[in-house]
């Protein structure tokens, strides 16, 4: 490939969203010959690329270390496209009139008393009179969405354990203070190898105030569901420690606050107590659910200040820049003049700027190369 690039005066541009070697290693082990072959392949072509487009600053610095700054290394944080947005109550009513999530609850869970009564002019979340506007139901559950690939790098059992702890807690709390804690409905989207296993586990869970349903949504309905939800949950743990979860990008595109599993690079996307919360175990996630939804005014969710403050931050810091604008501003100028991009990148190509400590902790090296920081661009 590199010979063809040289022969035709072409340039190699690599879009790094994760490392193939780390993903193969998770399944086959670090000592597997296939893991080593993938690592060698990535190293060979990574050394020869004109531009490395990285999904995080942590990854960009890691590549500077791995490939000794050969080629231009830039950070292009993902952004959601224009179609991802928060829905208003009328749109939520129309969406859930069509989705009918209550049917999935009836089919997939043991708890037949979880659902409120739903008439012709009502959905699981909303209701509408003949001539009046749609409003949120006072007895609706909290809608929480988690999108998963059902793979080993997402610990779904952690979410089930947190839900069980929440259910046990509010059985006690609501017995003395009725309605203090709302019911939670988790909608889990996506397909993958562990889906059937966890569907069987969910079907046997005897929870009173929490329900899980799994579904596969069309590309049109997926952003609409996110736009109608109260909270998103990300279980992504990262095989490399340097990538960022696309599912959280989708959620932020819809103005949806997130509780996300903590790992090294995540702070570039999820800032705790600003646009979301981070957790490391089931106990911490359960505490966050209690913190966010205790006394939640279900008929007027916009008045719940912590969630609304998070939505405001997402609106100001994330939704103003969409995918196309981000691409045109950050990457397109470099692509338009690849020869100059390559020439500029070779000016300081002798040594790496960063070394990596345990768990991808970034440590600066010699002061002589601090000026090379400009090669890590965002």
C-alpha positions in Angstrom: 0.0 0.0 0.0 2.8 2.4 0.9 4.5 1.6 -2.5 1.3 2.5 -4.3 1.0 5.7 -2.3 4.6 6.6 -3.3 4.1 5.6 -6.9 0.9 7.7 -7.3 2.1 10.5 -5.0 -0.7 9.7 -2.5 -0.7 10.1 1.3 -1.8 7.7 4.0 -4.3 9.1 6.5 -5.3 6.8 9.5 -8.4 7.5 11.5 -7.7 5.9 14.9 -10.8 5.2 17.1 -9.1 2.4 19.0 -6.2 -0.1 18.6 -6.9 -3.3 16.8 -4.3 -5.1 18.9 -5.9 -4.2 22.2 -9.3 -5.4 20.9 -7.8 -8.7 19.7 -5.9 -9.1 22.9 -9.0 -8.9 24.9 -10.4 -12.0 23.1 -7.3 -14.0 22.5 -4.8 -12.8 25.0 -1.7 -10.6 24.8 0.6 -13.5 23.9 -1.5 -14.7 21.0 0.3 -14.8 17.7 -2.7 -13.0 16.1 -2.5 -10.2 18.7 1.2 -9.8 17.9 0.6 -9.8 14.1 -2.1 -7.1 14.5 0.2 -5.0 16.7 3.0 -5.3 14.1 0.7 -4.4 11.3 -0.5 -1.3 13.1 3.0 -0.3 14.0 4.3 -0.7 10.5 1.6 1.4 8.8 1.3 3.8 11.8 4.9 4.8 11.3 4.3 5.7 7.6 1.1 7.7 7.8 1.0 11.4 6.8 -1.8 12.2 9.3 -3.0 10.3 12.4 -6.5 11.4 13.3 -7.1 10.5 16.9 -10.3 10.3 18.9 -8.8 11.7 22.1 -5.8 13.8 23.2 -4.7 10.8 25.3 -4.5 8.7 22.1 -2.7 11.4 20.2 0.0 11.5 22.9 0.2 7.8 23.0 0.8 7.7 19.2 3.5 10.2 19.5 5.2 7.9 21.9 4.6 4.7 19.8 5.6 6.1 16.4 8.1 8.8 17.3 6.0 11.6 15.9 6.4 10.5 12.3 3.4 12.2 10.5 1.0 14.8 11.8 -0.9 13.7 14.9 -4.2 15.6 15.5 -7.1 15.1 17.8 -10.6 15.1 16.3 -13.1 14.6 19.0 -16.3 13.0 17.8 -19.5 15.0 17.6 -23.0 13.9 16.9 -24.7 14.9 13.6 -27.5 17.4 13.3 -30.3 14.8 13.7 -29.4 14.2 17.3 -31.3 16.5 19.7 -33.5 16.7 22.8 -37.3 16.2 22.1 -40.0 18.4 23.5 -43.1 16.8 25.2 -45.2 16.7 22.1 -42.5 14.9 20.2 -42.0 12.5 23.1 -45.7 11.7 23.1 -45.7 11.0 19.4 -42.6 8.8 19.6 -43.8 6.7 22.4 -47.3 6.3 20.9 -45.5 4.5 18.1 -42.8 2.7 20.1 -45.1 1.3 22.8 -42.3 0.2 25.1 -44.9 -1.1 27.6 -45.5 -4.1 25.3 -41.8 -5.0 25.6 -42.0 -4.6 29.4 -44.9 -7.1 29.5 -43.1 -9.5 27.2 -39.6 -9.4 28.8 -40.1 -9.0 32.6 -41.7 -10.9 35.4 -43.2 -7.8 37.1 -46.7 -7.2 35.7 -47.4 -4.4 38.2 -44.5 -2.2 37.1 -46.5 -0.4 34.4 -49.1 2.4 35.1 -52.5 2.1 33.5 -52.2 3.2 29.9 -55.3 4.4 28.0 -55.7 5.4 24.3 -54.5 8.9 24.9 -51.5 7.9 27.1 -48.1 6.5 26.7 -45.7 5.1 29.3 -44.3 8.6 29.8 -47.0 11.1 28.6 -50.7 11.8 28.3 -52.7 14.1 26.2 -56.3 15.4 26.4 -58.4 15.8 23.2 -57.8 19.5 22.9 -54.9 20.1 25.2 -51.1 19.8 24.9 -49.1 16.7 25.8 -47.8 16.5 29.4 -45.6 14.2 31.4 -47.5 11.7 33.5 -47.1 12.2 37.3 -46.8 8.4 37.7 -44.3 7.7 34.8 -41.0 5.8 35.3 -37.6 7.4 34.8 -36.4 6.4 31.3 -32.7 5.5 31.2 -31.0 4.4 28.0 -27.8 2.3 27.7 -26.5 1.4 24.2 -24.2 -1.6 24.3 -22.4 -4.0 21.9 -22.8 -6.8 24.5 -19.0 -7.5 24.6 -16.5 -8.2 27.3 -15.3 -4.6 27.5 -18.7 -3.6 28.9 -19.6 -5.1 32.3 -23.3 -5.3 32.0 -23.6 -7.2 35.3 -22.4 -4.1 37.1 -25.6 -2.3 35.8 -27.8 -5.2 37.0 -26.2 -5.1 40.4 -26.7 -1.4 40.8 -30.4 -1.7 39.7 -30.9 -4.5 42.3 -29.4 -2.3 45.0 -31.6 0.6 44.0 -34.7 -1.6 44.1 -33.8 -3.0 47.5 -33.3 0.5 48.9 -36.5 2.1 47.7 -38.6 -0.8 48.8 -37.6 0.3 52.3 -37.7 4.1 51.7 -41.0 4.1 49.8 -42.7 2.0 52.5 -42.3 5.0 55.0 -42.4 7.8 52.5 -44.5 6.8 49.5 -43.4 8.2 46.1 -40.0 9.5 47.4 -38.2 7.4 44.7 -39.5 6.8 41.2 -39.5 3.6 39.3 -36.7 3.1 36.7 -37.1 1.7 33.2 -33.8 0.8 31.5 -34.0 0.5 27.7 -30.9 -1.4 26.4 -30.2 -1.1 22.7 -27.7 -2.9 20.5 -26.7 -6.4 19.5 -23.7 -8.6 20.4 -22.5 -12.0 21.6 -23.6 -11.6 25.3 -27.1 -10.3 24.6 -29.0 -13.6 24.8 -27.2 -14.5 28.1 -28.2 -11.3 29.8 -31.7 -11.4 28.4 -32.1 -14.7 30.2 -30.7 -13.2 33.4 -33.0 -10.1 33.2 -36.1 -12.3 32.6 -35.5 -14.0 35.9 -34.9 -10.9 38.0 -37.7 -10.2 40.4 -37.5 -6.5 40.8 -40.5 -4.4 41.9 -39.4 -0.8 41.0 -36.9 -1.4 38.2 -37.4 -3.0 34.8 -35.1 -3.8 31.9 -36.0 -4.2 28.3 -33.8 -4.9 25.3 -34.6 -3.7 21.8 -33.1 -3.0 18.4 -34.0 0.4 17.0 -33.9 1.8 13.5 -31.4 4.5 12.7 -34.3 7.0 12.7 -35.7 5.9 16.0 -32.4 5.6 17.9 -31.7 9.3 18.3 -35.3 10.0 19.0 -35.3 7.6 22.0 -32.1 9.2 23.3 -33.8 12.6 22.9 -36.8 11.4 25.0 -34.8 9.9 27.9 -33.9 11.3 31.3 -30.4 9.7 31.7 -27.9 7.7 29.7 -25.6 5.0 31.1 -22.3 4.1 29.5 -20.5 0.8 30.5 -17.7 1.2 28.1 -14.3 0.4 29.7 -12.0 0.7 26.7 -9.6 -2.1 25.7 -6.8 0.4 25.2 -7.6 3.0 27.8 -7.2 5.8 25.2 -10.4 5.7 23.1 -13.8 7.4 23.9 -17.3 5.9 23.8 -19.2 6.9 20.7 -22.5 6.1 22.6 -21.8 9.0 25.0 -21.2 11.3 22.0 -24.7 10.3 20.7 -26.2 11.0 24.1 -24.6 14.4 24.4 -25.8 15.1 20.9 -29.3 14.7 22.3 -28.6 16.8 25.4 -28.7 13.7 27.6 -26.7 13.7 30.8 -24.7 10.5 31.4 -23.4 8.2 34.1 -20.3 6.6 32.7 -17.8 4.0 33.8 -14.5 5.7 34.7 -11.3 5.0 32.8 -8.2 7.1 31.9 -9.3 9.0 28.8 -13.0 9.5 29.8 -12.4 12.9 31.4 -11.9 14.4 27.9 -15.6 13.7 27.3 -17.5 13.3 30.6 -16.7 15.9 33.2 -18.1 14.7 36.6 -20.8 16.9 38.1 -20.7 19.1 34.9 -22.2 17.1 32.0 -22.5 13.8 33.9 -21.2 11.5 36.6 -18.6 8.7 36.6 -18.6 5.5 38.6 -16.2 2.6 39.2 -18.5 0.0 40.7 -22.2 -0.9 41.3 -22.4 0.8 44.7 -21.3 4.1 43.2 -23.7 3.9 40.3 -26.6 3.1 42.7 -25.7 6.1 44.8 -25.8 8.3 41.7 -29.2 7.0 40.7 -30.5 7.8 44.3 -28.8 11.2 44.2 -30.3 12.2 40.8 -33.8 10.9 41.2 -34.7 11.2 44.9 -37.9 13.3 45.0 -37.8 13.6 41.2 -40.9 15.7 40.0 -42.0 13.3 37.3 -44.6 15.7 35.9 -42.2 18.6 35.7 -38.7 17.1 35.1 -37.3 20.4 33.9 -37.4 21.7 37.4 -35.0 19.1 38.8 -32.0 21.3 38.9 -29.0 18.9 38.8 -30.1 17.1 35.6 -31.1 20.4 34.0 -27.8 22.0 34.9 -26.1 19.1 33.2 -28.2 19.6 30.1 -27.4 23.3 30.1 -23.7 22.5 30.1 -24.0 20.0 27.3 -25.9 22.5 25.3 -23.2 25.2 25.7 -20.1 23.0 25.3 -21.1 20.1 23.1 -24.1 20.8 20.9 -22.9 24.1 19.4 -20.3 22.1 17.3 -21.6 19.3 15.1 -19.7 16.6 13.2 -19.5 18.4 9.9 -18.3 21.7 11.4 -15.7 19.9 13.5 -14.4 18.0 10.5 -14.2 21.2 8.3 -12.4 23.2 11.0 -9.9 20.7 12.3 -9.1 18.2 9.6 -10.1 19.6 6.2 -7.4 22.3 6.0 -4.7 19.6 6.5 -6.2 17.4 3.9 -6.2 20.2 1.3 -2.4 20.5 1.4 -1.0 17.1 2.4 2.5 17.7 1.1 2.9 20.7 3.4 1.3 18.8 6.3 3.9 16.0 5.8 6.8 18.4 5.5 5.8 20.3 8.6 5.4 17.1 10.6 9.0 16.1 10.0 10.5 19.2 11.6 10.6 17.6 15.1 10.6 13.8 14.3 13.5 12.6 16.3 12.1 11.7 19.8 8.7 11.1 21.3 7.3 13.9 23.5 5.6 11.7 26.0 6.1 8.4 27.9 3.3 6.4 29.4 3.2 5.2 33.0 0.8 2.6 34.6 -2.8 2.7 33.3 -1.8 5.1 30.5 -0.8 7.9 32.8 0.9 10.5 30.7 4.3 11.8 31.8 6.2 14.5 30.1 9.8 13.8 29.0 12.7 16.2 28.3 12.0 19.9 28.4 14.0 20.2 25.2 10.9 19.0 23.3 8.1 21.0 25.0 7.8 23.1 21.8 6.8 19.9 20.0 3.4 20.1 21.9 2.1 22.1 19.0 2.1 18.8 17.0 -0.8 17.5 19.2 -3.6 19.6 17.7 -7.3 19.6 18.4 
